Amino acid sequence: MNFLETIRIALTALLTNRLRSVLTTLGIIIGVAAVIGLVSLGRGVESFIAGQFEALGSNVLFVFSSPPASGTRTTIQPITTVEGDDLSNPSIAPSILQIAMEYQVLGTVAAGSNRLNIPVSGVSPNFQEVRNWKLRVGGAFITESDIDSASRVAVVGTTVVERLFGDKTIDPVGRILRINDRVFTIVGVLEERSSSFFGDENDVVFIPLSTAQTRLSQARTKDGGFRVDVLHIQAVSKESMESAKREIERYLTEAHDIQFQGEQDFQIINQADLLTSLGRITGILTIFLGMIAGISLLVGGIGIMNIMLVSVTERTREIGLRKAVGARGRDILTQFLIESMVLSFVGGVIGILIGGGAAILGGRLLPQLQLSLSLDAVLLATVVSSFVGIFFGLYPASRAARMRPIDALRFE
């Protein structure tokens, strides 16, 4: 039998039962749309997390005090400004480009009758560069002269501006803040950052590091420096981050007189390693979401098999008649396979359009997730839907092809 004639007969059979064909494809439509939508969601979450870490600055390591893992050491020696200055020396740590220091104090921040209780961060002047903070036009960040004189100046985020002055679009530069009953002058406002899983990064107050250590706290240490909560260390390049980490460990192990493994009273977090770990987690999440959506495709495939078995039973006499006039088993097999593949292919195309539309719409509603229709998701959905049509249509088709003409003609 001519192949085109086989296709014509298969399409005619599907069009004869339009409603049944449409209902059968719904399972494939839902499954394919779910695969594309959920995979796009997973990819969007991956991109969002990567973007959040990029906003922290590039090639950054975070060093802070941490309880020792071993019980042989119970004391925690603080990280100090002296250690930060030493690590900035290329002869000690050549893989380090620069170090920004941060020291936090709990502050009561007031402007007029409005008061906030939030952590106030004393930072070094290069904190802005290392952590990739940007300022509104007309403002300034903390300078070296502010550090030298322990100036009472402050740089605030937009959330603080809104909570203290009622509107985040207000320019408060030059206005007075009271931090723990001490007068500070606002010298700059940070550009607004999008919300993230790190919390509201706009709810911040930055003051000179020396001011926080001397005027708002007594952070003097035995080595003649001042205590620091976090060292934000920028490596020379992405490739040198591991060597920078080793240099930091070697220096702090000696400076803190660490004798045995597990006695380290500090912790180093590699931004790249943390991003890689989170990337693995979100990758597994994406696969998991795809598997959940795949269940819908499985259900749709079972629906195709079910309806094809019903179709074979209904058309038993037709199959017998066609075989009696010369149709071969492979012609019957091809016809029913074409019917199941058409159902899955049409459902797949519609599902791709719906899933792609959902991804595009979601991208507009949640621009921070950057949802989009990816080519690999489309190819995956197309291949899987085609496989579903062949796999679940093969048994009904082979069953029809194996029928004996005499038994089929006698079927009631």
C-alpha positions in Angstrom: 0.0 0.0 0.0 1.2 3.5 -0.8 2.7 5.3 2.3 0.8 8.5 1.5 -2.4 6.5 1.4 -1.6 5.0 4.8 -1.1 8.6 6.2 -4.4 9.7 4.6 -6.3 6.8 6.2 -4.7 7.4 9.6 -5.6 11.2 9.5 -9.1 10.4 8.3 -9.6 8.0 11.3 -8.5 10.7 13.7 -10.7 13.4 12.1 -13.7 11.1 12.2 -13.4 11.1 16.0 -12.3 14.7 16.6 -13.5 15.1 20.2 -11.8 11.9 21.3 -8.6 12.9 19.5 -8.6 16.3 21.2 -9.2 14.8 24.6 -6.4 12.3 24.1 -3.9 15.0 23.2 -4.7 16.9 26.4 -2.4 14.7 28.4 0.5 15.3 26.1 -0.3 19.0 25.9 -0.3 19.3 29.7 2.8 17.2 30.1 4.9 19.1 27.5 3.8 22.5 28.8 4.7 21.4 32.3 8.1 20.2 31.2 8.9 23.5 29.5 7.4 25.7 32.2 9.1 23.9 35.1 12.5 23.6 33.4 12.3 27.3 32.5 11.5 28.0 36.2 14.4 25.9 37.4 16.8 27.6 34.9 15.5 31.0 36.0 16.2 30.2 39.7 19.7 29.2 38.7 20.3 32.4 36.9 18.8 34.4 39.7 21.1 32.8 42.3 24.1 33.3 40.0 23.1 37.0 39.6 22.8 37.4 43.4 26.4 36.2 43.9 27.7 38.3 41.1 26.2 41.3 42.8 28.3 40.6 45.8 31.4 41.4 43.8 33.7 39.3 41.7 36.4 36.8 42.9 35.5 37.4 46.6 36.3 35.3 49.7 34.7 36.0 53.1 36.8 35.4 56.2 35.3 35.6 59.7 35.7 34.1 63.2 34.2 30.7 63.8 34.2 28.2 66.7 36.9 25.5 66.4 35.7 22.1 65.3 38.1 20.4 67.8 37.4 20.3 71.5 41.1 20.8 72.2 40.7 24.6 71.6 37.9 26.6 73.2 39.0 30.2 72.7 38.3 32.2 69.6 40.9 34.8 68.6 39.2 37.6 66.7 40.1 38.7 63.2 41.8 42.1 63.4 42.6 45.1 61.3 46.3 44.2 61.8 45.7 40.8 60.2 43.7 42.5 57.4 46.6 44.9 56.7 49.1 42.1 56.7 47.1 40.0 54.2 47.0 43.1 52.0 50.8 42.9 51.7 51.7 41.2 48.3 54.8 39.6 50.0 52.5 37.7 52.3 49.5 37.0 50.0 50.4 37.7 46.4 47.0 36.3 45.1 45.0 38.9 47.0 44.1 42.1 45.1 42.5 44.0 48.0 40.7 43.6 51.3 37.6 45.4 52.5 36.9 45.2 56.3 33.6 45.3 58.0 32.7 45.6 61.7 29.0 45.6 62.8 27.4 47.1 65.9 23.7 47.0 66.8 22.5 50.6 66.4 19.4 52.6 67.1 19.1 54.9 64.0 16.8 57.9 64.3 15.8 60.8 62.2 13.2 63.1 63.7 10.6 61.0 65.4 11.3 57.9 63.4 13.6 55.2 64.9 15.1 51.9 63.6 16.9 49.2 65.4 19.3 47.7 62.7 22.9 46.6 62.5 25.2 49.4 61.5 28.3 48.4 59.5 31.6 50.1 59.9 33.4 49.6 56.6 36.7 50.5 54.9 36.6 52.9 51.8 37.2 50.1 49.3 34.1 48.2 50.5 32.1 49.9 47.8 34.4 48.5 45.1 34.9 45.0 46.5 31.2 44.4 47.1 30.0 46.2 43.9 27.9 48.9 45.6 26.9 51.8 43.5 25.9 55.3 44.7 23.1 57.6 43.7 24.3 60.7 41.7 25.3 63.5 44.1 26.4 61.3 46.9 29.8 60.1 48.2 31.1 57.0 49.9 33.3 56.8 53.0 36.9 58.1 52.3 40.3 57.5 53.8 40.1 60.9 55.6 36.8 59.7 57.2 38.7 56.7 58.5 41.7 58.7 59.8 39.5 61.1 61.7 36.8 58.6 62.7 34.2 61.0 61.1 30.6 60.8 61.9 29.3 60.3 58.4 26.9 57.7 57.1 25.9 56.1 53.8 22.4 54.6 53.8 20.3 52.3 51.6 16.9 53.2 50.0 14.9 51.1 52.5 16.4 53.1 55.4 15.6 56.4 53.6 12.0 55.3 53.1 11.6 54.1 56.8 13.2 57.3 58.2 12.0 60.0 55.8 8.8 58.4 54.4 9.9 58.2 50.7 12.8 56.4 49.2 13.1 58.9 46.3 14.0 61.7 48.8 17.6 62.9 48.6 18.7 63.0 52.3 22.3 63.9 51.6 23.3 66.5 54.2 20.6 65.6 56.6 21.3 64.5 60.2 21.0 61.0 61.6 21.4 59.9 65.2 23.0 56.5 65.7 23.1 55.4 69.3 22.5 59.0 70.3 25.5 60.3 68.3 25.0 62.8 65.5 25.9 61.6 62.0 25.6 63.4 58.6 24.3 61.5 55.6 26.9 61.8 52.7 25.5 59.3 50.2 22.6 57.0 49.3 23.2 53.6 47.7 21.4 52.6 44.5 18.6 50.3 45.1 19.2 46.6 44.7 16.6 44.0 43.9 15.4 41.8 46.8 17.2 38.5 47.2 17.5 35.5 49.4 20.2 37.4 51.3 17.5 39.7 52.7 16.8 43.3 52.0 20.2 44.6 50.9 18.8 48.2 50.9 18.2 48.1 54.6 21.7 49.1 55.5 23.7 51.9 57.1 27.5 52.2 56.5 29.8 54.4 58.6 33.6 54.6 58.7 35.2 51.5 60.1 37.2 53.4 62.7 34.1 55.2 63.9 32.3 52.0 64.5 35.3 50.5 66.3 36.0 53.5 68.6 32.9 55.8 68.9 30.1 53.1 68.9 32.1 50.3 70.4 35.4 49.4 72.1 36.9 47.0 69.6 40.6 47.3 70.5 42.6 44.0 70.4 45.8 42.7 72.0 47.8 43.0 68.8 47.2 46.8 68.8 44.5 46.7 66.1 40.7 46.5 66.2 38.4 43.6 65.9 36.8 43.0 62.5 33.7 40.8 61.9 34.3 40.0 58.2 37.2 40.4 55.8 35.9 40.7 52.2 38.9 39.6 50.2 39.1 40.1 46.5 41.5 37.8 44.7 43.6 38.9 41.7 41.5 36.7 39.4 39.1 33.8 39.4 41.9 31.4 38.8 43.8 32.6 41.8 41.0 32.2 44.4 42.2 28.8 45.6 45.8 30.0 46.0 44.4 33.1 47.8 42.5 30.8 50.2 45.6 28.8 50.9 47.6 32.0 51.6 44.9 33.2 54.0 44.8 29.8 55.8 48.6 29.7 56.1 48.8 33.2 57.5 45.9 32.9 60.0 47.0 29.5 61.2 50.4 31.0 62.2 48.9 34.3 63.5 46.3 32.4 65.7 48.9 29.8 66.8 46.9 26.9 65.5 48.7 23.6 66.4 46.4 20.9 65.2 43.9 20.4 62.5 40.4 21.3 63.6 41.6 24.1 66.0 41.0 26.8 63.3 39.0 29.6 64.9 38.2 31.2 61.6 36.3 30.2 58.4 36.9 31.0 54.8 34.0 31.0 52.3 34.9 30.9 48.7 32.2 32.7 46.7 32.8 30.5 43.7 32.6 27.2 45.7 29.4 28.4 47.3 27.9 29.3 43.9 28.9 25.9 42.5 27.3 24.1 45.4 24.1 26.1 45.1 24.3 25.5 41.3 24.3 21.8 41.9 21.3 22.1 44.2 19.3 24.1 41.7 20.4 21.8 38.9 19.0 18.8 40.9 15.9 20.9 41.6 15.5 21.5 37.8 15.8 17.8 37.1 13.3 17.0 39.9 10.8 19.5 38.4 11.3 18.0 35.0 10.7 14.5 36.4 7.5 15.7 38.0 6.3 17.1 34.7 7.4 13.9 33.0 4.7 12.1 35.1 2.1 14.1 33.2 3.7 12.9 29.9 3.6 9.3 31.1 -0.1 9.7 32.0 -0.7 11.2 28.5 1.1 8.3 26.9 -1.1 5.8 28.8 -4.1 7.8 27.5 -2.8 7.4 23.9 -2.3 3.7 24.4 -5.8 3.3 25.9 -7.5 5.2 23.1 -5.6 3.3 20.4 -6.6 0.0 21.9 -10.2 1.1 21.8 -9.7 2.2 18.2 -8.2 -1.2 17.2 -11.2 -2.9 18.9 -13.7 -0.7 17.2 -12.1 -1.1 13.8 -11.5 -4.9 13.9 -13.7 -5.6 10.9 -12.1 -2.8 8.9 -8.7 -4.3 9.7 -9.9 -7.7 8.5 -11.4 -6.3 5.3 -8.2 -4.4 4.5 -6.1 -7.4 5.0 -8.5 -9.5 2.9 -8.0 -7.2 0.0 -4.2 -7.2 0.2 -3.0 -4.9 3.0 0.1 -6.2 4.7 0.7 -6.3 8.5 3.3 -3.6 8.3 0.7 -1.4 6.5 -1.7 -1.8 9.4 1.2 -1.3 11.9 2.3 1.9 10.1 -1.3 3.3 10.0 -1.9 3.0 13.8 1.7 4.2 14.6 1.0 7.3 12.5 -2.2 7.9 14.4 -0.5 7.7 17.8 2.4 9.8 16.6 0.1 12.5 15.2 -1.7 12.7 18.5 1.5 13.0 20.5 3.2 15.4 17.9 0.2 17.8 17.7 -0.1 17.7 21.5 3.6 18.4 21.8 3.5 21.4 19.5 0.5 22.9 21.4 2.2 22.1 24.7 5.4 23.9 23.5 3.4 26.9 22.6 1.6 27.0 25.9 4.7 26.3 28.0 6.7 28.8 26.0 4.0 31.4 26.5 3.9 30.7 30.2 7.6 31.1 30.5 7.6 34.4 28.6 4.6 35.7 30.7 6.3 34.6 33.9 9.5 36.4 32.8 7.5 39.6 32.5 5.8 39.1 35.8 9.0 38.1 37.6 11.8 39.8 35.7 14.4 39.0 38.3 14.0 35.3 37.5 14.8 35.8 33.7 12.4 33.1 32.6 12.7 32.3 28.9 12.0 29.5 26.4 15.2 27.6 26.1 16.1 25.5 23.0 17.1 22.5 24.9 13.8 22.4 26.8 11.9 22.5 23.5 14.1 19.8 22.0 13.6 17.7 25.1 9.8 18.1 25.0 9.7 17.3 21.3 11.9 14.2 21.6 10.0 12.9 24.6 6.5 13.5 23.1 7.6 11.8 19.9 9.0 8.8 21.9 5.7 8.7 23.9 3.7 8.4 20.6 5.9 5.6 19.3 6.3 3.7 22.6 2.6 3.8 23.7 1.3 3.3 20.1 3.5 0.4 19.3 1.5 -2.3 21.2 -1.9 -1.4 19.9 -0.4 -1.1 16.4 1.3 -4.5 16.6 -1.8 -6.0 18.0 -3.8 -4.7 15.0 -1.1 -5.9 12.6 -1.1 -9.5 14.0 -4.8 -10.0 13.5 -5.9 -12.8 11.1 -8.2 -11.6 8.5 -10.8 -14.4 9.0 -11.0 -13.8 12.8 -11.2 -10.0 12.2 -14.1 -10.4 9.7 -16.0 -12.6 12.1 -15.6 -10.1 15.0 -18.9 -8.7 16.4 
